[in-house]
């Protein structure tokens, strides 16, 4: 399946086949493909909760406008953006730095520069930290949905949920923000797939603001 086909066939489906499970290996393959997503300084400030048990999905559904697809899909992801994913205390920051050293992109002497650059770019205030988390987790989320489609799976991203209630329900630490929920599975072929929605043209998208 080439990329043009994937991007044009990806749809936010509302109905999932409840009789078709997704093997764990296939779920892992989707996540592994999405893990190649680029991120700020390769910090990868994203995590996933993969809910596969009906009890957990129903717990989530109660806080997601009771959308049936939350529990009908074989797996529903809670995408987490780490607002503190740039800090010195985050273990993945040191890991990213060590990997930069291995590739020659950094040296031990550049550690202070690396720390200062992260603080300047991402640590200015709460809004900047939230933007850092959501921007990068958003990149990852789109990659996840495209990876799923390339492997014959369908998805539906959802922002109709109670952020605070979901975090409380699943004891999610405060430094995480949930930009989106993603249901993943196989489209229920007994349902009618809605036609594609309109998209902005290239001319609509390209803008300039100078007078």
N, C-alpha and C positions, 0 to 999 in steps of 0.2 A: 504494500500500500504506500504510494508516494505521498509527499507532504501536501501537495495541492488537493489530493483526494481527502486526506485526513482533515484538513482545515475546513473544507467545504461540507464534509459529511458530519462533523461534530455538531451535536445538537444538545440542548438542555431538555432531556426527555422527562416527562411527568409520570410515566408508568413503567414499572419494572416487573419482569417475570419472576414471581416469587418461587417458582419451581426450580430455577437455575441458580445454583451456588457458584461462587468463584473460588477455585482452589487457592490455598494460601500461597503457593509458589507463584501464581499469576498476580496476586495482589502485590507480592514482593517485587515482581518484575516491573510492574507499573511504577512503584515507588522508586526502584533503582533507576529506571529511565528518567524519571523526573528529577532525580538527585543531580543530574548533570546541569541543572539550571544555573545560570550565572548569578552572582550575588555580590554585594558590596564587600571588597577586600576578600572575597571568597569566605565570608563569615558564616554563610548559610544559616541565618537566624530563623529557621523554621523547624517545626516538629509536627507530627501527626498523631492523633488518636484514631485508630481504626476500629470502629464498632461493628462487630459481626454477630453478637448474641442478641436475640430479640429483646431480652429484658433491658439491655443497655440502650438499644435503639429506641425503645419505647420511652425510656427515661429522657432521652434527648428530644424525642418528638413532642413531649409535653411542653417543652420550652421553645419549640420551633413552629409555632402557630398550628400545631397538630397536623402538619403536612404528612399525608400517608406515605409519601416516597421515602421519608426518613427511615421508616421501619420496613418498608417493602423491598428496598434495595438490599442486596446481599451484604454490602458493606457501606457504611456512611462514615466519612472522614470528618473529624474536627480539626481544621487547620489552625495551627498556632504560630503566631509571629512573636518572637522574643524581643521585647523592648530593651532588654539588657544584654542582647546578643553581641554588643560591641565592647562591653566592659572588660577590664583586666581580670575580673573575677570569673568570667565565663570560661569554662574549660576548652570550649571549641575555638576561642580566640587564640590561645597558646598553641593549640594544634594547627590552626591555620598559619600562624607565624612560623612554626617549625617546618611546615611543608614549604613555605616560601623560601626558607633557608636551603632546604634540600634542592630546590629548583634553581637557586641562585638569584631569586628575585629579592632577597633580603639577606642581611648579615646580623650577627648578634649586636653589632654597633648601631644598627638601625631600629632597635627595639623602642627607644624613647620616641623616635620619629613616628613609628607605627602607632604607639599609644596616643601621642598627641594628635595625630591626624584623625583617628577614630573619634576622640573626644570632640574635636572641632567640628567634624562633619555630622556626628550622630548624637552627641550628648548635650547639645545646647540647652534644650528645655524639653518638657513633656511632649509637646507637639512634634518636635524633631525626632524624638525617640519613637513615637508612635508611627510617624511616617516611615522611619527606617524599618520597623517591624512589618508594617503592612505592605510597603513597596516590595520588599524581598519575598515575603510570603505570598504576595499576589503573583509574582513571577513564577514561583514554584507551583502554585495552584493551577495556573494555565498550562504549564508543562505537564502536570499530572493528568489533566483532562485530555490533552492531546495524546499523551502516551497511552492512556486508556483506550482512546478511539483507535489508535494504530494497532491495538491488540484485540479489536473486535468488541470492546466494552463501551457502554454508554454512561454518561454522567449527567448530573444536574447540580450546579452551584446554587447555594441558598444563602441569602443574608437576612431572611425573615426569621430571626430568633432573638431571644432575650440573652444578651451577652452576659450580664451579671448572673442570671439564673443558671445558665449552662456552666459557667465557671464554678458556681457554688455546688451544683449537682455532682460534678466530677472532680471536685477539689483541685481545680486548676490554679496554680500559683498566680499571684497578681501581676507578675512581670510579663505574662503572656497576654496577647490580644488575639481574639478570634476573628479574622477577617471574613471567613466564609466556612460554610459546611458544604461538603460535596458527597452526594449520593452516587454510588457506582454499581453497575450491574448490566443486565441485558434487557433491552427494550421489550416490553410485553407486546408481542406481535398480534394479540387479539384487539389491541387498541389502534386508534388512528393517530399517526404521527402528524402533528401540526405542521403546516407549511413553513418554510424558512422565513424569518423576519427580515424586514428591510435593513440595509446597511448603508451608512454614509458612503458617498462616492469619494474618490481620491480628491476631487476638487473641493468637496465639503470638508475634508480632513485637513488639507493644507491651508494654513493661515499665516498672515503677517500683520503686525500691528503698527508699523511705522507709518507716519503720515506722508 
